[in-house]
Amino acid sequence: MLDSYSYEDYLDIANSTEQRVELIFGKIYMMAGASALHQDVVGNIFFKLKSNAKDGCKPRVAPFNLKLKVDKKINVVQPDVMLFCNEVETPCAIFEVLSPSTALKDKTVKKALYQKAGVKEYFLVNAEYKIVEKFELTDKAYELGGIYGVDDNITVKCLGLEVELKEIFED
């Protein structure tokens, strides 16, 4: 096994398996399937963003290969939901819905990748406990913008949208 995979290595691996894979900072990550709760929350987030998208903004949902070039190397990830506003390559907001198999990666290496790539807002969504952690890019580093529960609202700044979390976590 290699210590560091290239984009070409990633393509070879991705094309030789039906399993989704990500390439983050030279490491390959295999992706597992999602639970029904995970998919429900992802769908609710996407629907809310899509229903309120303004001109120049477009949400995308996984599976969608997002290529982010950081330190002259291509990374390929599949965020659960991403929002592109007037930017062709880098989303202004990313939502990752945590699952037992991805939580550590989402909170560490993916967060570091999104920060270095310049993603302005990063939302970690815990569907089981109905909690959202919001990080905002300030001076090239993420700062915790807040931790919110099911009875709270969050603001997606790049869309100018306030979201009631009970709509996201509805059963």
BAZAKE-844093 format. One record per residue: x, y, z of N, C-alpha, C in turn; residue number from 1; residue in three letters; chain. Coordinates in pm, 1 decimal, always signed. Layout:
<nodes>
> nx,ny,nz,cax,cay,caz,cx,cy,cz,vopa,kolkol,torza
> X,Y,Z,X,Y,Z,X,Y,Z,NUM,ALA,A $
...
</nodes>
This chain:
<nodes>
> nx,ny,nz,cax,cay,caz,cx,cy,cz,vopa,kolkol,torza
> +84.5,-119.0,+0.0,+0.0,+0.0,+0.0,+88.6,+124.8,+0.0,1,MET,A $
> +51.0,+220.7,-81.3,+127.7,+344.6,-91.9,+106.7,+435.0,+29.2,2,LEU,A $
> +207.1,+517.3,+58.3,+192.9,+617.7,+163.6,+114.7,+738.3,+113.7,3,ASP,A $
> +128.3,+765.7,-16.1,+61.5,+881.3,-73.1,+13.9,+848.1,-214.2,4,SER,A $
> -115.7,+861.4,-234.9,-175.1,+831.3,-364.8,-189.0,+959.3,-446.6,5,TYR,A $
> -170.8,+946.8,-576.6,-189.1,+1058.0,-669.5,-333.0,+1055.9,-721.7,6,SER,A $
> -367.8,+1159.8,-794.3,-499.1,+1164.9,-857.3,-514.3,+1050.4,-957.6,7,TYR,A $
> -406.7,+1018.0,-1028.8,-409.9,+908.1,-1125.3,-433.8,+774.9,-1054.0,8,GLU,A $
> -368.0,+755.0,-937.1,-392.2,+634.9,-856.4,-538.8,+628.1,-816.1,9,ASP,A $
> -592.3,+742.2,-772.3,-733.2,+749.0,-732.5,-823.1,+704.7,-847.6,10,TYR,A $
> -797.2,+756.1,-968.5,-879.0,+720.2,-1084.0,-873.4,+570.4,-1111.4,11,LEU,A $
> -754.6,+511.1,-1101.4,-740.1,+366.5,-1121.9,-823.3,+289.2,-1019.8,12,ASP,A $
> -817.1,+330.2,-894.1,-891.7,+262.0,-788.1,-1041.7,+284.0,-806.2,13,ILE,A $
> -1080.6,+408.0,-831.2,-1223.3,+440.1,-846.7,-1284.7,+365.9,-964.9,14,ALA,A $
> -1208.2,+349.7,-1071.7,-1259.6,+281.3,-1190.7,-1258.5,+129.9,-1177.7,15,ASN,A $
> -1189.1,+76.7,-1076.3,-1179.9,-68.5,-1061.3,-1274.0,-123.5,-953.5,16,SER,A $
> -1353.7,-36.4,-892.2,-1445.6,-80.5,-787.8,-1579.7,-9.4,-803.5,17,THR,A $
> -1684.0,-74.0,-753.5,-1815.4,-9.0,-754.8,-1837.5,+70.8,-626.8,18,GLU,A $
> -1747.9,+54.0,-530.7,-1757.7,+128.2,-405.0,-1708.2,+270.8,-427.4,19,GLN,A $
> -1775.6,+367.6,-363.7,-1730.6,+506.2,-374.2,-1603.0,+524.4,-293.1,20,ARG,A $
> -1512.2,+606.1,-346.5,-1385.7,+632.0,-278.6,-1356.9,+781.5,-279.4,21,VAL,A $
> -1278.2,+825.5,-181.3,-1234.3,+964.1,-173.7,-1082.5,+966.4,-165.0,22,GLU,A $
> -1023.7,+1074.9,-213.9,-879.4,+1098.0,-206.1,-859.5,+1228.1,-128.8,23,LEU,A $
> -800.9,+1216.5,-8.2,-782.2,+1334.3,+76.3,-637.5,+1337.3,+123.9,24,ILE,A $
> -566.9,+1442.6,+85.9,-426.3,+1460.2,+124.2,-344.0,+1334.7,+96.6,25,PHE,A $
> -366.6,+1273.2,-20.7,-286.9,+1158.6,-63.0,-330.0,+1025.6,-5.6,26,GLY,A $
> -438.4,+1020.8,+69.8,-486.1,+896.4,+128.8,-620.6,+859.1,+66.8,27,LYS,A $
> -638.2,+730.4,+40.9,-763.1,+679.2,-15.3,-854.9,+635.4,+98.7,28,ILE,A $
> -980.7,+676.9,+90.5,-1082.3,+637.5,+187.7,-1196.3,+568.6,+112.9,29,TYR,A $
> -1229.2,+447.2,+154.7,-1343.4,+375.7,+99.1,-1467.7,+424.4,+173.0,30,MET,A $
> -1578.6,+433.2,+102.2,-1700.2,+486.5,+162.2,-1806.3,+376.8,+174.5,31,MET,A $
> -1871.8,+372.5,+289.3,-1978.5,+275.8,+314.6,-2112.7,+336.9,+275.2,32,ALA,A $
> -2213.6,+252.1,+265.6,-2348.5,+300.0,+237.9,-2404.1,+377.3,+356.2,33,GLY,A $
> -2510.4,+452.2,+332.6,-2569.0,+538.6,+435.2,-2696.9,+477.0,+491.0,34,ALA,A $
> -2728.2,+516.5,+614.7,-2852.2,+471.3,+679.3,-2970.6,+551.4,+626.3,35,SER,A $
> -3090.3,+503.1,+656.5,-3211.8,+574.2,+615.7,-3218.0,+711.6,+683.0,36,ALA,A $
> -3182.9,+719.5,+812.2,-3184.0,+847.7,+883.1,-3087.6,+945.4,+816.5,37,LEU,A $
> -2967.9,+898.9,+784.6,-2867.6,+982.0,+716.0,-2925.5,+1036.2,+585.4,38,HIS,A $
> -2983.4,+949.8,+505.9,-3038.0,+991.4,+376.3,-3155.9,+1086.8,+392.2,39,GLN,A $
> -3239.3,+1065.9,+492.9,-3352.1,+1156.4,+516.8,-3302.7,+1297.6,+547.0,40,ASP,A $
> -3201.6,+1307.9,+633.8,-3148.9,+1439.1,+670.9,-3078.6,+1504.5,+552.0,41,VAL,A $
> -3000.4,+1427.4,+477.2,-2935.7,+1480.7,+356.0,-3041.9,+1533.8,+259.9,42,VAL,A $
> -3147.1,+1456.9,+239.4,-3254.6,+1499.7,+149.3,-3322.0,+1626.9,+197.2,43,GLY,A $
> -3346.5,+1637.7,+327.1,-3409.6,+1757.5,+382.6,-3321.9,+1881.3,+364.5,44,ASN,A $
> -3190.2,+1865.9,+386.7,-3099.0,+1979.2,+368.1,-3098.7,+2021.2,+221.9,45,ILE,A $
> -3084.9,+1924.3,+132.4,-3081.8,+1955.4,-11.1,-3211.5,+2024.9,-53.7,46,PHE,A $
> -3325.4,+1971.3,-9.6,-3455.1,+2029.5,-47.6,-3465.9,+2174.1,+0.7,47,PHE,A $
> -3424.0,+2199.2,+124.7,-3431.9,+2335.5,+180.3,-3344.7,+2431.3,+99.3,48,LYS,A $
> -3221.7,+2389.4,+66.5,-3132.4,+2475.0,-12.5,-3185.9,+2493.6,-154.2,49,LEU,A $
> -3232.2,+2386.0,-215.2,-3283.3,+2392.2,-353.2,-3407.7,+2481.4,-360.6,50,LYS,A $
> -3496.0,+2470.3,-262.5,-3619.5,+2548.8,-260.9,-3594.7,+2697.4,-242.1,51,SER,A $
> -3479.8,+2731.0,-183.5,-3450.6,+2870.5,-152.7,-3329.2,+2924.4,-227.4,52,ASN,A $
> -3283.3,+2850.4,-327.1,-3164.9,+2893.2,-402.1,-3194.9,+3021.0,-478.1,53,ALA,A $
> -3102.7,+3114.2,-471.4,-3116.5,+3239.5,-545.7,-3035.4,+3227.7,-674.6,54,LYS,A $
> -3049.7,+3326.7,-761.4,-2974.2,+3325.0,-885.5,-2825.8,+3311.4,-856.6,55,ASP,A $
> -2761.3,+3225.3,-931.4,-2617.9,+3205.4,-915.2,-2581.7,+3102.3,-811.0,56,GLY,A $
> -2681.0,+3044.1,-741.7,-2654.1,+2942.5,-639.6,-2717.7,+2809.8,-679.5,57,CYS,A $
> -2641.8,+2703.2,-656.2,-2691.4,+2570.8,-691.4,-2641.0,+2468.2,-589.8,58,LYS,A $
> -2733.1,+2396.6,-523.4,-2689.3,+2289.3,-434.5,-2663.6,+2160.9,-512.8,59,PRO,A $
> -2574.4,+2079.7,-461.0,-2545.2,+1947.5,-516.3,-2548.4,+1849.3,-400.9,60,ARG,A $
> -2576.5,+1722.7,-431.6,-2584.3,+1618.8,-330.0,-2501.2,+1498.8,-375.4,61,VAL,A $
> -2444.3,+1426.6,-279.1,-2365.7,+1307.0,-310.4,-2457.6,+1200.0,-368.6,62,ALA,A $
> -2406.0,+1116.3,-456.4,-2266.9,+1111.1,-499.4,-2236.2,+1216.5,-606.5,63,PRO,A $
> -2138.2,+1297.6,-578.2,-2090.0,+1402.2,-668.7,-1942.7,+1422.3,-637.2,64,PHE,A $
> -1856.5,+1393.5,-732.9,-1712.8,+1407.6,-710.8,-1674.1,+1554.5,-711.1,65,ASN,A $
> -1631.8,+1602.5,-595.9,-1584.8,+1740.0,-581.8,-1432.5,+1737.4,-580.6,66,LEU,A $
> -1372.7,+1800.1,-681.2,-1226.1,+1807.6,-688.4,-1180.9,+1938.5,-626.7,67,LYS,A $
> -1093.0,+1928.9,-529.3,-1037.3,+2046.5,-463.3,-885.6,+2039.9,-472.8,68,LEU,A $
> -826.0,+2142.0,-533.4,-680.8,+2145.4,-544.8,-623.7,+2222.7,-426.7,69,LYS,A $
> -540.1,+2153.9,-348.8,-477.1,+2212.3,-231.2,-329.9,+2174.0,-234.2,70,VAL,A $
> -243.6,+2271.2,-215.6,-98.8,+2247.3,-218.8,-56.8,+2174.9,-346.0,71,ASP,A $
> -114.0,+2217.0,-457.7,-82.5,+2165.5,-591.8,-121.5,+2019.6,-613.4,72,LYS,A $
> -203.1,+1963.8,-522.6,-248.7,+1826.0,-537.1,-400.5,+1823.1,-542.6,73,LYS,A $
> -451.9,+1733.5,-625.2,-596.4,+1719.7,-639.4,-648.9,+1623.2,-534.5,74,ILE,A $
> -752.8,+1666.8,-465.5,-826.3,+1584.8,-369.9,-965.0,+1563.3,-429.0,75,ASN,A $
> -1024.9,+1448.5,-402.7,-1159.2,+1420.5,-452.6,-1243.1,+1371.1,-335.5,76,VAL,A $
> -1349.6,+1443.8,-306.8,-1438.4,+1408.9,-196.3,-1582.6,+1408.0,-245.1,77,VAL,A $
> -1668.6,+1347.5,-164.1,-1811.0,+1344.3,-194.6,-1888.8,+1393.5,-72.8,78,GLN,A $
> -1891.2,+1525.5,-52.8,-1968.5,+1578.8,+60.0,-2115.9,+1542.3,+44.8,79,PRO,A $
> -2184.6,+1531.7,+156.7,-2326.5,+1497.1,+150.5,-2405.7,+1602.6,+73.9,80,ASP,A $
> -2388.8,+1729.1,+111.5,-2455.6,+1839.3,+41.5,-2356.6,+1954.0,+30.5,81,VAL,A $
> -2352.0,+2015.6,-86.5,-2264.7,+2131.5,-105.8,-2342.8,+2239.0,-178.8,82,MET,A $
> -2307.2,+2363.1,-154.2,-2376.1,+2476.2,-214.3,-2274.9,+2561.7,-288.9,83,LEU,A $
> -2297.7,+2576.6,-417.5,-2212.4,+2660.0,-501.6,-2286.0,+2790.7,-528.9,84,PHE,A $
> -2223.8,+2902.3,-495.6,-2280.9,+3033.6,-524.1,-2175.4,+3119.3,-593.1,85,CYS,A $
> -2195.8,+3144.4,-720.6,-2106.5,+3230.0,-799.8,-1962.3,+3181.3,-797.9,86,ASN,A $
> -1942.6,+3055.4,-766.6,-1809.0,+2997.0,-768.8,-1818.8,+2867.1,-847.0,87,GLU,A $
> -1729.9,+2849.2,-940.5,-1737.8,+2734.0,-1027.5,-1680.0,+2608.5,-961.8,88,VAL,A $
> -1569.7,+2620.1,-892.2,-1499.6,+2501.9,-844.0,-1513.7,+2474.2,-694.3,89,GLU,A $
> -1522.6,+2577.6,-612.4,-1526.2,+2557.8,-467.7,-1662.3,+2598.0,-412.9,90,THR,A $
> -1729.3,+2506.0,-342.9,-1858.3,+2544.0,-284.0,-1838.8,+2646.2,-172.4,91,PRO,A $
> -1939.9,+2729.0,-150.2,-1931.9,+2825.9,-40.7,-1976.3,+2762.8,+90.7,92,CYS,A $
> -2051.8,+2653.4,+84.7,-2095.8,+2584.0,+205.5,-2099.8,+2434.0,+179.6,93,ALA,A $
> -2060.7,+2358.2,+281.6,-2066.1,+2212.1,+275.8,-2132.5,+2161.3,+403.0,94,ILE,A $
> -2220.0,+2063.4,+385.3,-2287.0,+1995.9,+495.7,-2244.7,+1849.4,+494.2,95,PHE,A $
> -2189.0,+1802.7,+603.8,-2157.3,+1661.0,+619.5,-2246.7,+1606.2,+729.7,96,GLU,A $
> -2324.5,+1504.5,+696.7,-2408.9,+1437.9,+795.3,-2326.6,+1322.9,+852.7,97,VAL,A $
> -2302.4,+1328.7,+982.5,-2213.9,+1233.3,+1047.1,-2277.2,+1094.7,+1055.6,98,LEU,A $
> -2193.5,+995.3,+1039.0,-2232.4,+856.4,+1063.3,-2116.9,+791.9,+1138.0,99,SER,A $
> -2141.2,+679.6,+1203.7,-2033.1,+617.4,+1281.5,-1906.7,+591.0,+1199.1,100,PRO,A $
> -1922.7,+557.3,+1072.1,-1805.4,+524.5,+990.5,-1734.1,+647.6,+934.3,101,SER,A $
> -1798.1,+765.2,+937.8,-1736.6,+884.1,+875.8,-1710.6,+999.3,+972.0,102,THR,A $
> -1762.6,+992.4,+1092.9,-1757.6,+1108.6,+1184.0,-1615.2,+1157.4,+1207.7,103,ALA,A $
> -1523.1,+1067.0,+1235.7,-1386.0,+1108.8,+1263.5,-1323.4,+1175.9,+1141.8,104,LEU,A $
> -1342.3,+1118.2,+1025.1,-1288.1,+1175.4,+900.9,-1351.1,+1312.3,+873.5,105,LYS,A $
> -1481.8,+1324.5,+893.3,-1550.6,+1451.4,+867.9,-1502.2,+1561.0,+962.0,106,ASP,A $
> -1472.1,+1524.4,+1087.7,-1431.0,+1622.4,+1188.2,-1282.7,+1658.0,+1181.7,107,LYS,A $
> -1204.7,+1578.7,+1108.7,-1059.3,+1602.1,+1106.3,-1009.8,+1631.2,+964.7,108,THR,A $
> -983.9,+1527.2,+886.6,-918.5,+1549.2,+756.4,-1006.4,+1624.2,+657.4,109,VAL,A $
> -1135.0,+1596.5,+656.0,-1221.7,+1669.9,+563.3,-1234.6,+1816.0,+606.1,110,LYS,A $
> -1246.3,+1838.5,+735.1,-1252.6,+1976.3,+784.9,-1125.1,+2051.4,+746.3,111,LYS,A $
> -1009.9,+1988.0,+762.8,-882.3,+2050.7,+725.8,-876.0,+2077.5,+575.0,112,ALA,A $
> -924.8,+1983.5,+495.1,-926.0,+2002.0,+349.6,-1015.5,+2119.3,+310.9,113,LEU,A $
> -1136.2,+2123.3,+363.3,-1229.7,+2230.0,+328.4,-1176.4,+2366.4,+372.1,114,TYR,A $
> -1112.0,+2369.9,+486.7,-1052.2,+2493.9,+534.9,-943.9,+2541.6,+438.1,115,GLN,A $
> -852.3,+2451.8,+401.3,-743.5,+2489.1,+309.4,-795.3,+2525.9,+171.3,116,LYS,A $
> -906.4,+2464.1,+130.4,-963.1,+2491.5,-2.1,-1043.5,+2621.3,-5.2,117,ALA,A $
> -1072.9,+2678.3,+111.5,-1144.3,+2805.4,+116.5,-1295.2,+2795.3,+121.3,118,GLY,A $
> -1349.4,+2681.5,+167.0,-1494.9,+2668.1,+183.2,-1535.6,+2757.5,+299.8,119,VAL,A $
> -1624.6,+2853.3,+273.8,-1656.4,+2957.3,+372.6,-1733.9,+2907.0,+494.1,120,LYS,A $
> -1825.2,+2811.3,+472.0,-1906.5,+2760.1,+581.3,-1905.6,+2607.1,+577.2,121,GLU,A $
> -1884.9,+2546.2,+693.8,-1881.9,+2401.0,+704.9,-1974.3,+2359.9,+818.8,122,TYR,A $
> -2070.6,+2275.0,+786.5,-2170.6,+2231.9,+883.3,-2155.4,+2081.7,+908.6,123,PHE,A $
> -2133.8,+2045.3,+1034.9,-2131.5,+1905.0,+1076.0,-2267.1,+1875.2,+1137.9,124,LEU,A $
> -2339.4,+1782.5,+1078.4,-2476.8,+1754.9,+1117.7,-2484.2,+1617.0,+1183.7,125,VAL,A $
> -2522.7,+1615.2,+1310.1,-2538.7,+1489.6,+1382.3,-2687.7,+1456.8,+1384.1,126,ASN,A $
> -2727.8,+1366.0,+1294.6,-2869.5,+1333.1,+1278.7,-2924.2,+1259.6,+1400.1,127,ALA,A $
> -2842.3,+1175.9,+1461.5,-2888.9,+1097.6,+1576.4,-2922.2,+1186.9,+1695.9,128,GLU,A $
> -2834.8,+1282.9,+1725.8,-2856.0,+1371.4,+1841.4,-2919.9,+1505.4,+1803.5,129,TYR,A $
> -2946.2,+1524.9,+1675.2,-3012.0,+1645.5,+1624.4,-2936.5,+1771.9,+1664.1,130,LYS,A $
> -2807.8,+1771.4,+1631.7,-2717.7,+1882.5,+1662.3,-2641.7,+1920.9,+1535.1,131,ILE,A $
> -2620.4,+2051.1,+1516.5,-2539.0,+2100.7,+1404.9,-2428.5,+2188.7,+1461.2,132,VAL,A $
> -2304.4,+2159.9,+1419.7,-2189.9,+2246.6,+1450.7,-2160.6,+2325.5,+1323.8,133,GLU,A $
> -2150.0,+2456.8,+1337.9,-2123.0,+2543.3,+1223.0,-1984.0,+2604.6,+1237.5,134,LYS,A $
> -1904.8,+2591.8,+1131.8,-1772.4,+2652.4,+1128.5,-1768.9,+2755.8,+1016.7,135,PHE,A $
> -1706.5,+2870.4,+1046.0,-1695.6,+2978.3,+948.6,-1549.1,+3009.6,+924.0,136,GLU,A $
> -1513.7,+3027.7,+797.6,-1376.4,+3057.4,+760.6,-1345.5,+3204.0,+789.2,137,LEU,A $
> -1246.2,+3225.7,+875.9,-1201.9,+3359.4,+912.7,-1050.2,+3359.9,+908.1,138,THR,A $
> -992.1,+3447.8,+829.1,-845.9,+3454.4,+818.6,-784.5,+3317.8,+789.7,139,ASP,A $
> -842.8,+3244.9,+694.8,-793.4,+3114.7,+647.7,-800.7,+3003.3,+751.3,140,LYS,A $
> -877.1,+3022.3,+859.1,-894.8,+2918.0,+959.8,-1041.6,+2912.0,+1001.4,141,ALA,A $
> -1087.9,+2792.1,+1030.1,-1225.3,+2777.5,+1077.5,-1237.5,+2817.6,+1223.1,142,TYR,A $
> -1343.2,+2892.4,+1249.9,-1381.9,+2924.2,+1387.2,-1521.0,+2867.0,+1408.1,143,GLU,A $
> -1543.4,+2814.9,+1526.8,-1674.2,+2760.5,+1558.7,-1774.9,+2875.0,+1564.3,144,LEU,A $
> -1872.9,+2870.5,+1475.9,-1975.8,+2973.5,+1471.7,-2089.4,+2944.9,+1567.6,145,GLY,A $
> -2097.5,+2820.7,+1613.5,-2201.0,+2784.7,+1709.1,-2236.0,+2637.7,+1701.4,146,GLY,A $
> -2301.5,+2591.7,+1808.1,-2355.4,+2456.5,+1814.1,-2504.6,+2471.8,+1837.1,147,ILE,A $
> -2583.5,+2408.7,+1750.8,-2727.0,+2433.2,+1749.2,-2805.0,+2303.6,+1765.8,148,TYR,A $
> -2918.4,+2313.5,+1834.5,-3006.5,+2199.8,+1855.4,-3131.3,+2209.2,+1769.5,149,GLY,A $
> -3215.7,+2111.0,+1780.8,-3333.1,+2095.9,+1695.1,-3428.5,+2215.9,+1703.7,150,VAL,A $
> -3430.4,+2287.2,+1814.8,-3520.4,+2401.5,+1829.6,-3459.1,+2533.1,+1784.3,151,ASP,A $
> -3335.6,+2527.9,+1734.2,-3265.1,+2648.6,+1690.5,-3275.9,+2668.6,+1539.3,152,ASP,A $
> -3233.6,+2785.7,+1497.6,-3219.8,+2817.4,+1355.3,-3071.8,+2838.4,+1325.2,153,ASN,A $
> -3031.2,+2802.8,+1204.7,-2895.3,+2833.2,+1159.3,-2905.3,+2920.5,+1035.4,154,ILE,A $
> -2803.1,+2999.9,+1013.9,-2797.5,+3084.0,+895.1,-2692.3,+3031.1,+800.6,155,THR,A $
> -2732.6,+3013.8,+675.6,-2638.6,+2980.6,+568.3,-2608.3,+3114.2,+502.0,156,VAL,A $
> -2496.2,+3175.4,+543.5,-2464.9,+3312.4,+502.2,-2453.8,+3329.0,+351.6,157,LYS,A $
> -2388.1,+3234.6,+284.6,-2365.8,+3255.3,+141.7,-2495.6,+3247.9,+60.9,158,CYS,A $
> -2602.0,+3201.4,+122.5,-2732.3,+3201.0,+56.4,-2825.9,+3303.5,+119.6,159,LEU,A $
> -2784.6,+3358.4,+235.1,-2871.2,+3451.9,+306.3,-2997.7,+3383.7,+354.4,160,GLY,A $
> -2984.8,+3259.4,+399.7,-3100.1,+3178.0,+435.9,-3093.7,+3135.9,+581.7,161,LEU,A $
> -3205.4,+3154.1,+651.4,-3217.8,+3103.2,+786.9,-3296.4,+2972.9,+781.1,162,GLU,A $
> -3241.7,+2869.1,+844.3,-3300.6,+2735.4,+837.8,-3344.1,+2693.4,+977.7,163,VAL,A $
> -3469.8,+2653.5,+990.5,-3518.7,+2596.3,+1115.5,-3473.7,+2450.8,+1120.0,164,GLU,A $
> -3397.1,+2415.5,+1221.1,-3341.9,+2281.2,+1225.3,-3449.2,+2173.5,+1241.8,165,LEU,A $
> -3563.8,+2208.3,+1298.4,-3669.7,+2107.0,+1309.1,-3714.9,+2062.2,+1169.5,166,LYS,A $
> -3697.6,+2148.3,+1068.2,-3730.5,+2107.5,+930.6,-3627.2,+2006.9,+876.6,167,GLU,A $
> -3504.1,+2021.4,+919.5,-3397.8,+1932.4,+874.1,-3407.9,+1796.6,+943.3,168,ILE,A $
> -3443.5,+1797.9,+1071.7,-3446.4,+1675.9,+1150.6,-3585.1,+1610.7,+1159.6,169,PHE,A $
> -3680.3,+1659.7,+1078.9,-3813.7,+1599.3,+1085.1,-3806.5,+1450.6,+1053.4,170,GLU,A $
> -3896.3,+1375.4,+1114.4,-3895.9,+1228.9,+1092.6,-3966.9,+1193.5,+965.0,171,ASP,A $
</nodes>
